[in-house]
C-alpha cells in the first residue's frame, strides 16, 4: 500500500503534534490541516510543509484518514461527515459528548468497514505497556491524576476531561462489569466539577479508587494495582514501572529483604507516535485498533454514569 493520505482536523495544543508526527511518518502523506483559525492553520501547515483549510468539508475527497482533534462538542458532527464519506477516523477522547452519538459513529464505521480508533493515549504509554504483562487479577486499584487547569477545556468537567483516561484503563485491565460507583466532587475554578474522587466496584470483587484534580500546580499520573502476592506501580509521567512481590523461595515475609522488586525496562517511545503508528498500521492491515470505538463508548458510558450520580461538596 502507498502512503496513506492523512489530515488533522483541529491543530491546537494537541492537534499540532498529530500534524508533526503524520508529516514525518513513513506511512503518512499529510495532505492538509484544518483549523477554524486561518492564521493558526497556516502556521502549522507551513511548519510541516502542507496546506491549510478552515472547513473540514474542503478536504473530504482528498484524504483516506483523519485525526479529529477539535473540541469534544464537535467530534460527532465532524466524524460523521468523514465516516459517511468512507474516511478512517482517529477521534481524540472522549469519543463524543453523548453515548447515543458514539453508538451512531460506531455503526457507520462497521457498516462501511472503516477503522474507528479513539485517542485514549495512556494505552500507548510505554509505562503501561511495560506493566501489562504483570497485571493478572487486580483486587484493588488506586489512581491519582492531577494537573493545572486548562481554560481550553472549560466546556467539560474533570471527569470527561481527565478521569476518562483512567476509566478506559480500568475497563481494559479489570475486564468485569461495574456494579456501583460513589463519587464526590467540587467546583473550584469552572462551572463543572474540577476535583472528583470515585470509588468504583466491579462484579468480580475488584475495587478502584480514582482521584482526579485539575486545580493543582503539580502534575502527577500514577496507578497502583494490588493483586495476590504482588503490587504493580505505574508512573505514567516519569515512565517508571515497579513490581513488588513476595519471594517464592520463602514461606512468609520477615524483613523487607523478603520482597522482590522488579523494574522492567520502559521503551523510550513517544505515546502519541505509538498511537498514530498503530492507527496507520490498522488501516494498512485492515485490523481492529487497540482502542476501538466500542471501547471509547464504554468509557464514555461509565463517565456519564459517574456524572449522573455525583454528590457535590458545596
QUIDA-V929800 format. One record per helix or strand of 3 or more residues. SS is the DSSP state (A for helix, B for strand). FROM is the first residue (numbers start at 1). LEN is the number of residues. If there is no record, write none. Layout:
# QUIDA-V929800
SS_FROM_LEN ; SS_FROM_LEN
This chain:
# QUIDA-V929800
B_4_6 ; A_15_10 ; B_28_7 ; A_38_10 ; B_51_3 ; A_56_4 ; B_65_4 ; A_72_13 ; B_88_5 ; A_99_13 ; B_116_4 ; A_121_4 ; A_126_9 ; B_140_7 ; A_151_3 ; A_158_17 ; B_178_9 ; B_195_8 ; B_207_7 ; B_220_8 ; B_230_6 ; B_240_7 ; A_256_3 ; B_259_4 ; A_271_15 ; A_293_16 ; B_310_3
